[in-house]
Amino acid sequence: MNGGNKSETIHYITTVFNSIVEKDILIRKKIKSKTDFELVTRFLLDSVGSIVSPNNISGYMTSTGNKIDNETVKNYLSVLSDAFLFHKVQRYDIKGKTLLQTLNKYYTTDIGFITSILGKSAKVDRGHLLENIVFLELQRRYMEIYIGKNAETEVDFVVKDMDRNLAYYQVSLSVRDAGTLTRELRPLQTIRDHHPKYLITLDPEEPVYDGIIQCNAIKWLLQGT
């Protein structure tokens, strides 16, 4: 893609995003502070793949001189999800088989929004970008998606199909480093059931570790087409 086409693409994505914000949110939902709303939106874009809560968003905003209360942040998160700019993903206690009510994650509907809206200030980890891409594909393939909590470890995604069958997914850019491989396998290895377990990476290798299947992300994405 040449510089001109890239610039036109960013302009188009920015226009779409801003149009949704202006028409479907700011005007329709009667948002009082456009500045606060935009700051919360930028915070979410910069925090894709990270656990967030109204409390830590409010705390961060206040620490930077933009005081905003928890209830307002909750409202902003709700309308951003209702407008399908972001997808809220709840945490799921794998052992207790219950949903947890705090510390969720938010993924954006289009990762192009991140670079288009944040511009040069975008510092989103590439691993989190891959995680967002995997989330969007899982959303297409499965009925339910959660963040998995199993004791002291966290699994990137717990999914359920139409028949309520479970599967687990861990996402990492690369696991060629032995330490990284150990870290990424551990959450899956601590799950004491026989549901499918996958490790999605950009590495070309696709080994199997005690039943945990490592998949190349590009091949895996193409399987769903």
C-alpha positions as CSV (number, residue, x, y, z in Angstrom):
1,M,0.0,0.0,0.0
2,N,1.5,3.3,-1.0
3,G,1.5,6.4,1.2
4,G,-1.5,8.0,-0.6
5,N,-3.7,5.0,-0.3
6,K,-2.8,4.5,3.3
7,S,-3.6,8.1,4.1
8,E,-7.0,7.8,2.3
9,T,-7.7,4.6,4.3
10,I,-7.0,6.3,7.6
11,H,-9.1,9.2,6.6
12,Y,-12.0,7.0,5.7
13,I,-11.8,4.9,8.9
14,T,-11.6,8.1,11.0
15,T,-14.6,9.6,9.2
16,V,-16.7,6.4,9.9
17,F,-15.6,6.4,13.5
18,N,-16.3,10.0,14.1
19,S,-19.7,9.8,12.3
20,I,-20.8,7.0,14.6
21,V,-19.7,8.9,17.7
22,E,-21.3,12.2,16.6
23,K,-24.7,10.9,15.3
24,D,-25.3,7.7,17.3
25,I,-23.8,8.6,20.6
26,L,-23.1,12.3,21.4
27,I,-26.4,13.6,19.9
28,R,-28.7,10.6,20.5
29,K,-27.4,9.8,24.0
30,K,-27.2,13.5,24.9
31,I,-23.6,13.2,26.2
32,K,-22.8,16.3,28.2
33,S,-19.0,16.4,27.8
34,K,-17.6,15.6,24.4
35,T,-14.1,16.0,25.7
36,D,-14.5,13.5,28.6
37,F,-16.2,11.0,26.3
38,E,-13.4,11.2,23.7
39,L,-10.8,10.8,26.4
40,V,-12.5,7.6,27.7
41,T,-12.8,6.3,24.1
42,R,-9.1,6.9,23.5
43,F,-8.3,5.2,26.8
44,L,-10.2,2.1,25.6
45,L,-8.5,2.1,22.2
46,D,-5.1,2.3,24.0
47,S,-6.1,-0.5,26.4
48,V,-7.3,-3.1,24.0
49,G,-6.5,-6.6,25.4
50,S,-6.0,-5.2,29.0
51,I,-8.3,-5.6,31.9
52,V,-10.1,-2.3,32.7
53,S,-12.8,-1.1,35.0
54,P,-14.7,2.1,35.5
55,N,-12.7,2.7,38.6
56,N,-9.3,2.5,37.0
57,I,-10.4,4.6,34.0
58,S,-11.9,7.2,36.4
59,G,-8.7,7.2,38.5
60,Y,-6.4,7.6,35.5
61,M,-8.6,10.5,34.1
62,T,-8.6,12.2,37.5
63,S,-4.8,11.8,37.8
64,T,-4.3,13.6,34.4
65,G,-6.5,16.5,35.4
66,N,-9.8,15.4,33.9
67,K,-12.0,14.5,36.9
68,I,-14.8,12.1,36.0
69,D,-16.9,9.9,38.2
70,N,-17.3,6.1,38.0
71,E,-21.0,6.3,37.0
72,T,-20.3,8.5,34.1
73,V,-17.5,6.2,32.9
74,K,-19.9,3.2,33.2
75,N,-22.4,5.1,31.0
76,Y,-19.8,5.9,28.4
77,L,-18.6,2.2,28.3
78,S,-22.2,1.1,27.9
79,V,-23.0,3.4,25.0
80,L,-19.7,2.6,23.2
81,S,-20.7,-1.1,23.4
82,D,-24.3,-0.4,22.3
83,A,-22.9,1.4,19.3
84,F,-20.8,-1.7,18.5
85,L,-17.6,0.3,18.5
86,F,-16.3,-1.9,21.3
87,H,-17.2,-5.4,22.6
88,K,-17.3,-6.0,26.4
89,V,-15.9,-9.4,27.4
90,Q,-16.7,-10.6,30.9
91,R,-14.4,-12.8,33.0
92,Y,-15.4,-16.5,33.6
93,D,-14.4,-18.5,36.6
94,I,-13.4,-21.8,34.9
95,K,-13.4,-23.9,38.1
96,G,-16.6,-22.3,39.6
97,K,-18.3,-22.1,36.2
98,T,-19.6,-18.6,37.0
99,L,-19.4,-15.2,35.5
100,L,-17.4,-12.5,37.4
101,Q,-18.8,-9.0,37.5
102,T,-15.6,-6.9,37.6
103,L,-12.4,-6.3,35.6
104,N,-13.6,-6.9,32.1
105,K,-11.8,-6.4,28.7
106,Y,-12.9,-4.4,25.7
107,Y,-12.0,-5.2,22.1
108,T,-12.6,-2.8,19.3
109,T,-14.7,-3.8,16.3
110,D,-12.0,-2.7,13.9
111,I,-8.3,-2.5,14.9
112,G,-8.0,0.2,12.2
113,F,-9.7,2.5,14.7
114,I,-6.6,2.3,17.0
115,T,-4.1,3.8,14.6
116,S,-6.6,6.1,12.9
117,I,-7.9,7.7,16.1
118,L,-4.8,7.6,18.3
119,G,-2.4,8.3,15.4
120,K,1.3,8.6,16.4
121,S,0.3,8.3,20.1
122,A,-0.9,4.7,19.6
123,K,1.3,2.4,21.8
124,V,-0.9,-0.7,21.7
125,D,1.1,-3.9,22.1
126,R,1.2,-6.0,19.0
127,G,0.3,-9.0,21.0
128,H,-2.9,-7.3,22.1
129,L,-3.6,-6.4,18.5
130,L,-3.4,-10.1,17.5
131,E,-5.6,-10.9,20.5
132,N,-8.2,-8.4,19.2
133,I,-8.1,-10.1,15.8
134,V,-8.5,-13.5,17.3
135,F,-11.4,-12.3,19.4
136,L,-13.2,-11.0,16.3
137,E,-12.8,-14.4,14.6
138,L,-13.9,-16.3,17.7
139,Q,-17.0,-14.1,17.8
140,R,-17.8,-15.2,14.3
141,R,-17.3,-18.9,15.2
142,Y,-18.8,-19.2,18.7
143,M,-21.9,-18.3,20.6
144,E,-20.3,-17.1,23.8
145,I,-16.8,-15.7,24.5
146,Y,-15.3,-14.9,27.9
147,I,-11.9,-14.2,29.6
148,G,-11.0,-17.2,31.6
149,K,-9.9,-17.1,35.2
150,N,-8.5,-20.3,36.7
151,A,-7.2,-19.8,40.3
152,E,-4.2,-17.4,39.8
153,T,-3.9,-17.8,36.0
154,E,-5.8,-16.2,33.2
155,V,-6.8,-17.8,29.9
156,D,-7.2,-15.3,27.0
157,F,-10.5,-16.8,25.8
158,V,-13.1,-19.4,27.0
159,V,-15.6,-20.1,24.2
160,K,-18.9,-22.0,24.0
161,D,-20.5,-23.3,20.8
162,M,-24.2,-23.7,20.1
163,D,-24.2,-27.1,21.9
164,R,-22.5,-25.5,25.0
165,N,-19.2,-27.3,24.3
166,L,-16.2,-25.4,25.7
167,A,-12.8,-24.6,24.2
168,Y,-9.9,-22.5,25.4
169,Y,-7.6,-20.2,23.5
170,Q,-4.3,-18.5,24.4
171,V,-2.8,-15.9,22.1
172,S,0.8,-14.8,21.8
173,L,2.9,-13.2,19.0
174,S,5.6,-15.8,19.4
175,V,6.5,-18.6,21.8
176,R,10.0,-19.5,20.4
177,D,11.5,-18.2,23.6
178,A,11.4,-21.0,26.1
179,G,10.3,-18.7,28.9
180,T,7.4,-17.3,26.9
181,L,6.3,-20.8,25.9
182,T,6.2,-21.9,29.5
183,R,4.3,-18.8,30.5
184,E,1.7,-19.1,27.7
185,L,1.1,-22.9,28.2
186,R,0.7,-22.7,32.0
187,P,-2.8,-21.3,32.1
188,L,-4.0,-24.0,29.7
189,Q,-2.1,-26.7,31.6
190,T,-3.8,-25.8,34.8
191,I,-7.3,-26.5,33.4
192,R,-8.2,-30.0,34.5
193,D,-10.7,-31.0,31.8
194,H,-10.6,-32.5,28.4
195,H,-12.0,-29.7,26.3
196,P,-9.9,-28.5,23.3
197,K,-7.1,-26.1,24.1
198,Y,-5.3,-23.9,21.5
199,L,-2.3,-21.6,21.5
200,I,-2.5,-19.1,18.6
201,T,0.8,-17.5,17.5
202,L,2.4,-16.0,14.4
203,D,5.1,-18.7,14.5
204,P,5.1,-21.1,11.5
205,E,5.6,-24.1,13.8
206,E,2.5,-26.0,14.9
207,P,3.5,-28.5,17.6
208,V,1.2,-30.2,20.1
209,Y,2.0,-30.0,23.9
210,D,0.2,-32.6,25.9
211,G,-2.9,-32.1,23.9
212,I,-2.5,-28.3,23.6
213,I,-2.5,-27.5,19.9
214,Q,-0.3,-24.6,18.7
215,C,-1.8,-22.9,15.6
216,N,-0.3,-20.4,13.2
217,A,-2.7,-17.4,13.4
218,I,-2.8,-16.8,9.6
219,K,-3.6,-20.4,8.8
220,W,-6.2,-20.5,11.6
221,L,-7.9,-17.4,10.4
222,L,-8.1,-18.7,6.8
223,Q,-9.7,-21.9,8.1
224,G,-12.7,-19.9,9.0
225,T,-13.2,-18.4,5.5
